[in-house]
Each structure stands twice: as C-alpha cells, then as structure tokens.
Amino acid sequence: MSEGSEGVGHLKNVSRAGMCVRSVDLPRPGVPIALQFEAPTTGTLVNLRGEVRWSSDRLGADTSQSGFGVLLHEPPPEFREFFRWAIEQLEKEDEQA
C-alpha cells in the first residue's frame, strides 16, 4: 500500500535492508510504502514499512518486468527470520548444483 493505493506483487532480490517487488502497480520513488506477505514456513503475516527508492516505470522498462525497489525501515523479527530462511534455500540450491 502506498499513497492510499493497494497493489499485488512478487518479492524478488531480497536483502537485509530492502527488496525488489515485481508488480504492474508502480508507486512513485520517494513515497512511503507498507508491504505485507505471508512467511512461507510459518504462514504468519510479515508487515514491513519502507520507502520506494526506484521504479521501472521511470527507467522505461517493459511492463512484463515492471517493479520497484524498497528500502526497509527497521524490519521486524519476522522479516529477519524470513531472510534467514531465504538464505538457507539458496545454500541448499548451491549444494545440489
């Protein structure tokens, strides 16, 4: 949710401090944003707040790859747990390759 509008997207390129969200609903850079997603392991809702740092709309990207970047403000413990889980999944993939 940003500027009173809601949208749906997919988390991509997650880091400790931010993430890319693939979506056709593109908020403007610089605006505050609230994000919510369900943790894959526990099913609990993770609520995040941050700031939109960039948008593919401003980069002239095609809509099939549209998205935006978010700088997170004080991620909660639930996000840190999700991030650890995501890293573990990448390590498992590396071991299998």
C-alpha positions in Angstrom: 0.0 0.0 0.0 1.3 3.4 -1.0 -0.4 6.8 -1.2 -3.8 5.2 -0.5 -3.5 2.6 -3.3 -3.1 -1.1 -3.0 -1.4 -3.5 -5.3 -0.1 -7.0 -5.6 3.4 -8.1 -6.4 6.1 -10.7 -6.0 9.2 -10.3 -3.8 12.5 -10.5 -5.7 16.1 -9.8 -4.8 15.6 -9.7 -1.1 18.3 -8.3 1.1 18.6 -7.3 4.8 17.8 -3.7 4.0 15.5 -3.9 1.1 14.0 -5.7 -1.9 12.7 -5.5 -5.4 9.0 -6.1 -5.8 7.8 -7.2 -9.3 4.4 -5.6 -9.9 2.4 -3.8 -12.5 1.3 -1.4 -9.7 4.2 1.1 -9.5 4.4 3.6 -6.7 6.4 6.8 -7.2 10.0 6.9 -6.0 10.4 8.6 -2.6 6.9 7.7 -1.2 6.4 5.7 2.0 5.1 2.2 1.5 3.7 -0.6 3.6 4.2 -4.2 2.5 2.7 -7.4 3.8 3.4 -11.0 2.8 2.9 -14.5 4.3 6.0 -16.2 5.6 6.5 -19.4 3.6 7.5 -21.5 6.6 5.0 -20.4 9.3 2.2 -18.7 7.4 2.4 -15.7 9.6 1.9 -12.3 8.1 5.1 -10.1 7.9 4.4 -6.4 7.9 7.0 -4.0 6.5 7.4 -0.3 6.1 9.9 1.4 3.9 10.4 3.9 1.1 10.2 3.4 -2.6 13.7 4.1 -4.0 13.2 3.4 -7.7 10.5 2.3 -10.2 11.0 0.5 -13.5 8.3 2.9 -14.8 10.9 5.7 -14.5 13.5 3.5 -16.2 11.5 2.8 -19.4 11.3 -0.9 -18.8 8.7 -3.1 -20.4 5.7 -3.9 -18.3 6.4 -7.7 -18.2 9.4 -6.9 -16.0 8.0 -3.9 -14.1 8.7 -3.4 -10.5 10.1 -1.2 -7.8 12.8 -1.1 -5.2 12.1 -0.6 -1.5 14.5 0.5 1.3 13.1 -1.1 4.5 12.8 0.9 7.8 13.5 -1.3 10.8 12.5 -4.7 9.6 10.7 -6.7 12.3 12.0 -10.1 13.7 9.6 -11.9 11.4 11.4 -10.5 8.4 14.8 -11.4 9.7 13.5 -15.0 10.2 12.2 -15.0 6.6 15.6 -13.6 5.3 17.5 -16.4 7.1 15.2 -19.0 5.6 15.7 -17.5 2.1 19.5 -17.7 2.5 19.2 -21.3 3.6 17.2 -22.1 0.5 19.9 -20.5 -1.7 22.6 -22.5 0.1 20.6 -25.8 -0.5 20.3 -24.9 -4.2 24.1 -24.3 -4.4 24.8 -27.7 -2.7 22.6 -29.5 -5.2 24.1 -27.9 -8.2 
